[in-house]
Amino acid sequence: MLRIYWRMWQVNWSEQWQYRANLLMYLLYWLVSPIVYLSVWSTVARGQGQVGGLTPNDFVTYYLTLLIVDNLASDITIHLLAYKIQDGTLSGDLLKPVHPILTNTLMNNLAFKALMLMVLVPVWLLLCLLFQPDFSGVTPMSLLLAAPAIALAFGISFLFGAAITCVAFWTTRVYSLHEFYMALMILFAGQFVPLDLMPPMIQRIAQFLPFQLLRYFPIQLILGKLPPDVIVRDFALAAVWFAIALGLFQLVWRSGVKRFSAVGA
């Protein structure tokens, strides 16, 4: 099985190099929102001294960390698979003796991340020179703890993304559903604004949802801003949500494949 994953990694890695223009567009997509949020909130904080206890530099470190975490934890499954379900070309993948999502689509995601990271890191270093973030709270231990948190975040994101994509077996409006999912992500994951600044009710709701585990939790781990009890609680919660996401994906996938037809494909 490892040989299969390695071969699919090689194929997808080579394939990613063929779409350099697409890579640049995704890079701009990943850069624009965090930089805009960073600029807006740090400007507000400079004008008021601080916002909700966060200084201008707190916003800089938060959003620059978000840039890396967002790349590592996000997934692009819907862009790889939805059209195959809709136009019937998934039938070719179903004939192969491996799961089309848990092998090829997974490796495509990872290859895309690796190539994107190669381009993103130099840009990120340049942004660090421009904005001068204070990463004094980052320690080897915080980075060590963040590694499994980011891996879990990607796993949850990938499985939920795959489950949503599989809704294409029933409807052509799967992209609208995905946009709604992304809107919830922006609200509850701390992408638009750190959750510390959200109303207390939103914070309590977000505490038990998977979204904050995908961005806010890894960011706060990296920056060393979480007490031990919260770290243990969120790791346990991440394990629970990973199991839920896996079960949901398997249910939707099996039900969808049973009704899939590709006449003329």
Buried (B, 14 or more C-beta within 10 A) or exposed (E): EEEBBEEBBEBBBEEBEEEEEEBEEBBEEBBEBBBEBBBBBBEBBBEEEEBEEBBBBBBBBBBBBBBBBBBBBBBBBBBBBBBBBBEBEBBEBEEEEEEBBBBBBBBBBBBBBEBBEEBBEEEBEEBBEEBEBEBEEBEEEBEEBBEEBBBBBBBBBBBBBBBBBBBBBEEEEBBEBBEEBBEEBBBBBBBBBBBBBBEEEEBEBBBEBBBBBBBBBBBBBBBBBBEEEBBEEBBEBBBEBBEBBBEBBBEBBEEBBEEBEBEEE
